[in-house]
Amino acid sequence: MSRGPSLWFAALVLVACQREPEVMKETKADPFAVVAAIDTRASSYKDPLPPTTSPPPGMNPRTPRPAINATEVQLSGRTRVEAVERMFFRVPVEWVAAPSEPPDARPGFVLPGPGGEARLDIRRFAAAGVDPTAYVRQWRSQFMTEAGAPLSDEQVRVQEMVRGPLEVTLADMAGTYAAPVGPDAKERYNDPGYRMMAAIVEYRGETYLFTAVGPALTMAIWEHAFADFAASFAPQFPS
């Protein structure tokens, strides 16, 4: 039996999967309408599934994870469109916009949850050719294991995906949060049972960093929402 038609069909499917989504093409359409129309299920994750872990990487798998009562936060599943500079995205309606304190005053969101509030901070750099692994290494150095050792490569989950003109790198890690309390501070946090989910978005010489850090229990109820958020990025193209 000839395999010609089957091979032709497979090649056609491959080309279709690699084609840039219609909503990501350069357009003068309202960017709010563009990002609202994005189907997050069509993301090109190199791994087969969005980041989801139980327990989070870096946590002791033999330690039972307390039951999560998501009703305390009343997850609605609804989202709204937000923007930073020229980057648009969708966030759950439960995420409250809250810029950081001066002198940074970065845009951000507070994420409620059963373990206490988490925070998502956003930074933008006008820099091309960034190395996402350098950011991941920096974030990894801010976490320790329960035994007080640095996290290993195996305890950090890194995923990459492409959405139209955007290159997105996701990182997921957990342990004792030990980042400096300020840019030049010697004092460090000492928060066990914390987790970070981060997205590095590269677009035409610009880099956006989205870092969500908070109690692992709170981060757990938002892990799927964070994956959808990371798949909803859409730039406002210059006219």
C-alpha positions, 0 to 999 in steps of 0.5 A: 500500500502506498504511503504517499497520501499519509506522508503528504497529510503529515507534512501539511499538518506540520506546516499548519502547526508552524504557521503563525496564528492569525491573531499574532500577525502584524495588524492595526486592530485594537490590541485589546481585541487581539489579546482577548481573541488568543486561544491559549490552547494553541501555544507551541510548548516544546514540552507537551503540557503547561508547567504543573507540578505536584509537589513543586520542584525543590520541595520534598515529595515525601512531605504531604501537601496540605489540601488546598481549599480554592473556594477561599479565593473563589476562583471564577475562571474569568480574565481581563486584559492588561498591558505593560508598555506595548505588551498585552496579556490576560490575567485572572480577575482575582489578580489585583493590580498593585505596583511595587513600592518606590524607588522601583515602583514596578507594575505588578499584581497581588495573587490571593490564596490559601497560603497567603498573598503572592506577588507578580512583578514586571520589568522591561528592558530595551535589550536584544540578545538576552540569555534567558538562562542567565535570568533563570540562574539568578532566580535559582540562586535565590532559593535553597532546599529544605536542607539549606543547599542550593537548588540543582538544575533538576529542581528547576523546570524550564520550558520554552515556547514560541507565539508568533514573533514572541519567544517565551521562556518559563521557569518554575522553582520552589524551596526556601526563598532567600533573595535580598530584601532590596537591590543592595541589601545584605539582609535576605528573606528566609521564607520556607515553602515558597515558589516562583513561576516566571516568564521571560518574553523576548520581542524585537529587542525588548525583554519583559520579565514576569516573576510571581513569587509567594507561598507554594500553597497559593502558587499551586492554585494559580499554576494553570492560570499562570500557564494560560497567562504566559500563553496570552502575550500579544504585542502592540505592533507599531503602525 
